[in-house]
Amino acid sequence: MKHLHVVIYGPMCATCNLLYKRSIDVLEDLGYPYEIEKIEDPAIILAQGFLLTPVLVVNQKVLAQGEIPFFDSLKKEITLIATEAEKKEPT
């Protein structure tokens, strides 16, 4: 199973922390191996082109920006990304 790389961009305000927690809850529920990273530096966030935070990126795909997705919709999106990653893995 493909390892998921998850990045949360934001100053770790209450909204950013909620997205961080929800992301972990979804990933734990799905059981996919993952690593999660927090990027709090405004210079890095702006260099990535993000003007609204929080931002959730999974395997280089932006899943949310400036909002907190519902648990079920986040679960569905991450499942799609994980499925795509598995298809790309060499057998």
C-alpha positions as CSV (number, residue, x, y, z in Angstrom):
1,M,0.0,0.0,0.0
2,K,1.3,3.4,-0.9
3,H,2.5,5.7,1.8
4,L,0.5,9.0,1.9
5,H,2.3,12.3,2.4
6,V,0.0,14.9,4.0
7,V,0.9,18.5,4.5
8,I,-1.1,21.1,6.4
9,Y,-0.2,24.7,5.6
10,G,-1.3,27.4,8.1
11,P,-0.3,29.3,11.2
12,M,-1.8,26.6,13.4
13,C,-4.8,28.7,14.5
14,A,-7.9,27.0,15.8
15,T,-9.1,26.3,12.2
16,C,-5.7,24.9,11.2
17,N,-5.6,22.6,14.2
18,L,-9.1,21.4,13.5
19,L,-8.1,20.4,9.9
20,Y,-5.0,18.7,11.3
21,K,-7.0,16.7,13.8
22,R,-9.7,15.8,11.2
23,S,-7.0,14.7,8.7
24,I,-5.5,12.4,11.3
25,D,-8.9,11.0,12.3
26,V,-9.7,10.2,8.6
27,L,-6.3,8.7,8.0
28,E,-6.5,6.5,11.1
29,D,-10.0,5.4,10.2
30,L,-8.8,4.4,6.7
31,G,-5.7,2.7,8.0
32,Y,-3.4,3.9,5.3
33,P,0.2,4.4,6.2
34,Y,1.0,8.1,6.2
35,E,3.3,10.9,7.3
36,I,1.9,14.3,8.2
37,E,3.7,17.6,8.2
38,K,2.8,21.1,9.4
39,I,4.1,24.1,7.6
40,E,3.6,27.2,9.7
41,D,6.1,29.6,8.1
42,P,4.2,32.4,6.2
43,A,7.0,32.8,3.7
44,I,6.8,29.1,2.7
45,I,3.0,29.2,2.6
46,L,3.0,32.2,0.3
47,A,5.8,30.8,-1.9
48,Q,3.6,27.8,-2.5
49,G,0.9,30.2,-3.8
50,F,-1.5,29.8,-0.9
51,L,-3.3,33.0,0.1
52,L,-6.0,31.3,2.3
53,T,-5.3,28.9,5.1
54,P,-5.6,26.3,6.2
55,V,-4.5,24.2,3.2
56,L,-4.6,20.4,3.1
57,V,-2.3,18.7,0.5
58,V,-2.2,14.9,0.1
59,N,0.4,13.4,-2.3
60,Q,0.8,16.9,-3.9
61,K,-2.9,17.3,-4.5
62,V,-4.7,20.2,-2.8
63,L,-7.8,18.8,-1.1
64,A,-8.9,21.9,0.8
65,Q,-8.0,25.6,1.0
66,G,-9.5,28.0,3.4
67,E,-12.1,25.5,4.7
68,I,-12.5,22.3,6.7
69,P,-14.0,19.5,4.7
70,F,-16.5,17.2,6.3
71,F,-15.2,13.9,7.6
72,D,-16.9,11.8,4.9
73,S,-15.9,13.9,1.9
74,L,-12.3,14.0,3.1
75,K,-12.4,10.2,3.6
76,K,-13.7,9.8,0.0
77,E,-11.0,12.2,-1.5
78,I,-8.1,10.5,0.4
79,T,-9.4,7.0,-0.6
80,L,-9.4,8.2,-4.3
81,I,-5.8,9.5,-4.0
82,A,-4.6,6.3,-2.3
83,T,-6.3,4.2,-5.0
84,E,-4.6,6.2,-7.7
85,A,-1.3,5.8,-6.0
86,E,-1.7,2.0,-5.7
87,K,-2.4,1.8,-9.5
88,K,0.8,3.6,-10.2
89,E,2.9,1.3,-8.1
90,P,5.0,-1.1,-10.0
91,T,4.1,-4.7,-9.5
